């Protein structure tokens, strides 16, 4: 999945892609860039005191306390050496620091998949937009001419199966399902067997966001992984954690639980267009040490964008 999308991203990228990212982070940009202008008034020397005033602005954009302190400490060192001449220079250096954090995780190698199907497991708490993200991923792949099956393995919640079926109809993608309360690993087994026989390119697997206890949830995910590996060697090739951008720092603790237990390889951040705290993208990359793979920027099937760190950081300031 990831190599297909990101390998062709530069060729496929159009001005509209960057514009959509800028539109998605417009509230964050207003919250961040304009307040920087207020903090650094015309003619004011940029020193440690100025950067101390900037701290609340960065935390307000949801970069998180740890990330904010790390970034500002590097800027303070430059300010001490009189290397920050004006507000434009400050913004440029700030962009460099944020981009360095994002690219440190974005450069992690992705799994190379030979043959098919490529299996993508999608995890996350209920309400983060997990099932919707799966539908949008299916749309992305089908738009590339790929074949896709969606596996409704969130059998714990009947509404999740129904919601995935709606997305299947919307995107023209078949959904493999079982009755509510059925065995998630059994429906995954059926989906992968079907994908093998049809030479399907992608299988996208929905999973339960909550069972009776966290331990039950993690044990279920482990069982599903073992089932997948018996049928498709190396599966799941990607495990994407869906996070809601509007929950900001509050969602990080839940995310840590999934990353520790579910073998997460990347993040999908939903509802980025609905928050003025888009800096949480940087906090997630810094604290979870995971790349952001996609961002959700709306409700339509096409409102899922492959994440590009440079475009994102530029969009925060221009």
C-alpha positions in Angstrom: 0.0 0.0 0.0 2.4 2.6 1.2 5.0 2.1 -1.4 2.4 2.3 -4.1 1.0 5.5 -2.8 4.2 7.3 -1.8 6.2 6.0 -4.7 4.0 7.9 -7.1 3.1 10.8 -4.9 5.4 13.3 -6.5 4.1 12.4 -10.0 0.5 12.5 -8.9 0.7 15.6 -6.7 -1.2 18.5 -8.2 -1.7 22.1 -6.9 -5.0 21.0 -5.6 -3.4 18.5 -3.2 -1.4 21.3 -1.5 -4.4 23.6 -1.5 -6.5 20.9 0.2 -3.8 20.5 2.9 -3.7 24.3 3.4 -7.5 24.4 3.7 -7.5 21.6 6.2 -5.0 23.3 8.5 -6.4 26.8 8.0 -7.7 27.1 11.6 -4.3 25.9 12.9 -2.5 28.4 10.7 -4.5 31.3 12.0 -3.9 30.1 15.5 -0.2 29.7 15.0 1.2 32.0 12.4 -0.8 35.1 13.4 0.0 34.7 17.0 3.7 34.5 16.2 3.3 37.9 14.5 1.7 39.2 17.7 4.5 37.9 19.9 7.3 39.2 17.7 6.3 42.8 17.1 8.0 44.9 14.5 11.5 45.9 15.5 11.6 43.8 18.6 14.8 41.8 19.3 14.2 38.1 19.2 15.8 36.8 22.4 15.0 34.2 25.0 12.3 36.3 26.5 10.5 36.5 23.1 10.7 32.8 22.7 9.3 32.3 26.2 6.3 34.3 25.0 6.1 31.9 22.0 5.8 28.8 24.2 2.1 29.3 25.0 1.4 29.7 21.3 3.0 26.4 20.4 1.4 24.5 23.2 -1.9 26.1 22.1 -1.5 24.6 18.7 -1.2 21.2 20.5 2.5 20.5 19.8 2.6 19.2 23.3 4.8 20.3 26.2 7.7 18.0 25.5 7.9 18.8 21.8 7.5 22.5 22.4 10.3 22.6 25.0 12.6 20.7 22.6 11.9 23.0 19.7 12.3 26.2 21.7 15.5 25.1 23.3 17.1 24.8 19.9 15.8 28.2 18.9 17.0 29.8 22.2 20.5 28.6 21.3 20.3 30.4 18.0 18.8 33.5 19.6 21.7 33.6 22.1 24.1 33.8 19.1 21.9 36.5 17.5 21.1 34.2 14.6 17.3 35.1 14.5 17.1 38.5 12.8 13.3 38.9 12.3 10.0 37.2 12.4 10.5 35.6 8.9 13.7 34.1 10.1 12.0 32.8 13.2 9.3 31.1 11.1 11.8 29.6 8.8 13.8 28.1 11.7 10.6 26.9 13.4 9.5 25.2 10.1 12.9 23.5 9.9 12.6 22.1 13.5 9.0 20.8 12.9 10.0 19.2 9.6 13.0 17.5 11.2 10.7 15.8 13.7 8.2 14.7 11.0 10.8 13.4 8.6 12.6 11.5 11.3 9.7 9.1 11.5 8.5 9.5 7.9 11.8 8.1 6.6 11.2 4.8 8.3 11.2 2.0 5.7 7.9 0.6 4.6 7.1 -3.0 4.2 7.8 -4.3 0.6 5.1 -6.7 -0.4 5.6 -9.2 -3.2 2.5 -10.8 -4.6 -1.0 -10.2 -3.3 -3.0 -9.6 -1.3 -1.5 -6.8 0.8 -3.2 -6.9 4.1 -3.9 -3.7 6.0 -5.2 -4.0 9.6 -6.9 -0.8 10.9 -7.1 -0.3 14.7 -8.2 2.4 17.0 -10.8 3.3 19.6 -14.5 3.7 18.7 -15.4 7.1 17.5 -12.0 8.0 15.9 -13.3 7.4 12.4 -11.8 3.9 11.9 -14.6 2.4 9.7 -14.9 5.6 7.7 -11.1 5.6 7.1 -11.3 2.1 5.7 -14.0 3.2 3.2 -11.8 6.1 2.1 -8.8 3.8 1.8 -10.8 1.5 -0.5 -11.7 4.5 -2.6 -8.0 5.5 -2.9 -7.0 2.1 -4.1 -9.9 1.6 -6.5 -9.2 5.0 -8.0 -5.7 3.5 -8.8 -7.4 0.6 -10.6 -6.6 -1.9 -7.8 -8.9 -4.6 -6.5 -10.0 -4.4 -2.9 -11.9 -6.4 -0.3 -13.0 -5.0 3.0 -13.2 -7.3 6.0 -15.8 -6.5 8.7 -13.9 -8.0 11.6 -15.4 -5.6 14.2 -18.1 -8.1 15.0 -18.4 -6.7 18.5 -20.4 -3.7 17.3 -23.2 -4.4 14.9 -23.3 -0.8 13.7 -19.7 -1.2 12.5 -20.7 -4.0 10.1 -23.6 -1.9 8.8 -21.4 1.2 8.4 -18.7 -0.8 6.5 -21.4 -2.1 4.1 -22.6 1.4 3.4 -19.0 2.3 2.5 -18.8 -0.8 0.4 -21.8 0.3 -1.6 -20.5 3.8 -1.9 -17.1 2.8 -3.2 -18.1 -0.4 -5.1 -16.1 -2.6 -2.8 -17.2 -6.0 -1.6 -17.4 -6.6 2.1 -16.7 -9.9 3.7 -18.7 -10.2 6.9 -20.3 -12.5 9.5 -23.1 -12.0 12.0 -22.7 -9.6 14.9 -20.9 -11.4 17.8 -19.1 -13.8 15.4 -15.4 -14.7 15.6 -13.3 -11.9 14.1 -10.5 -14.3 13.2 -13.0 -16.5 11.3 -14.3 -13.7 9.1 -10.7 -12.6 8.5 -9.8 -16.2 7.5 -12.7 -16.1 5.0 -11.7 -12.7 3.6 -8.1 -13.8 3.0 -9.0 -17.1 1.4 -11.3 -15.2 -0.9 -8.7 -12.6 -1.7 -6.1 -15.4 -2.5 -8.5 -17.2 -4.8 -9.3 -14.0 -6.7 -5.8 -12.5 -6.7 -7.1 -9.4 -4.9 -4.6 -6.6 -4.5 -5.7 -5.3 -1.0 -7.6 -6.6 2.0 -8.5 -3.8 4.5 -9.5 -5.2 7.9 -11.7 -3.4 10.4 -11.1 -4.4 14.0 -13.0 -3.8 17.3 -12.3 -0.5 19.0 -13.4 -1.8 22.3 -14.1 -5.1 24.0 -15.0 -5.8 27.6 -11.4 -5.1 28.7 -8.3 -3.8 27.1 -6.6 -7.2 27.5 -9.4 -8.9 25.6 -9.0 -6.4 22.8 -5.3 -6.9 22.5 -5.6 -10.7 22.7 -8.1 -10.6 19.9 -5.8 -8.5 17.7 -3.0 -11.0 18.3 -5.2 -13.9 17.4 -6.2 -12.1 14.1 -2.5 -11.5 13.3 -1.7 -15.2 13.7 -4.6 -16.1 11.5 -3.5 -13.7 8.8 0.1 -15.0 8.8 -1.1 -18.6 8.3 -2.8 -17.6 5.1 -0.7 -14.7 3.8 3.0 -14.8 4.9 4.1 -11.5 6.4 0.5 -10.3 7.0 -0.6 -7.8 8.2 1.8 -5.8 6.1 0.6 -2.5 7.6 -1.2 -1.9 10.9 -2.6 1.6 10.9 -3.8 3.4 14.0 -6.7 5.8 13.4 -6.6 8.9 15.7 -9.0 11.8 16.0 -7.1 15.1 15.6 -9.8 16.9 17.6 -9.0 14.9 20.8 -5.4 16.2 20.6 -3.1 15.3 23.5 -6.0 13.4 25.2 -5.8 10.8 22.5 -2.1 10.1 22.9 -2.5 7.8 25.9 -4.9 5.6 24.2 -2.7 5.6 21.1 0.3 4.5 23.2 -1.7 1.4 24.4 -2.3 0.4 20.8 1.2 1.0 19.6 2.6 -1.1 22.5 0.3 -4.0 21.9 -0.9 -4.0 18.3 2.3 -3.6 16.3 1.2 -0.3 14.8 3.3 0.8 11.8 1.6 4.1 10.9 -1.0 6.7 11.9 -4.1 7.9 10.1 -5.2 11.3 11.6 -8.8 12.0 11.0 -10.8 15.3 11.3 -7.7 17.5 10.8 -10.0 20.1 9.2 -12.1 20.3 12.4 -9.4 21.5 14.8 -7.3 24.6 15.4 -4.7 22.3 17.0 -3.2 20.6 14.0 0.2 20.8 15.7 -0.8 17.5 17.3 0.5 15.9 14.1 4.0 16.8 15.2 3.4 15.7 18.8 2.2 12.3 17.6 5.3 11.8 15.4 7.6 12.9 18.2 6.0 10.9 21.1 4.9 7.8 19.3 7.9 7.6 17.0 5.5 6.6 14.1 5.0 8.2 10.7 1.6 9.8 9.9 0.5 8.0 6.7 -2.7 9.8 5.9 -4.9 12.6 7.1 -8.7 12.9 6.9 -9.8 16.3 5.7 -13.6 15.9 5.3 -16.5 13.5 5.0 -16.4 12.6 1.3 -14.9 9.3 0.1 -12.0 11.4 -1.5 -11.2 13.3 1.6 -8.2 11.2 2.7 -4.8 12.6 1.7 -1.4 10.8 1.8 0.6 12.8 4.4 3.5 14.8 3.1 5.6 16.4 6.0 6.9 19.3 3.9 3.5 20.3 2.5 2.0 20.1 6.0 4.7 22.3 7.6 4.5 24.8 4.8 0.7 24.9 5.1 1.0 25.9 8.7 2.8 29.1 7.9 1.7 30.2 4.4 
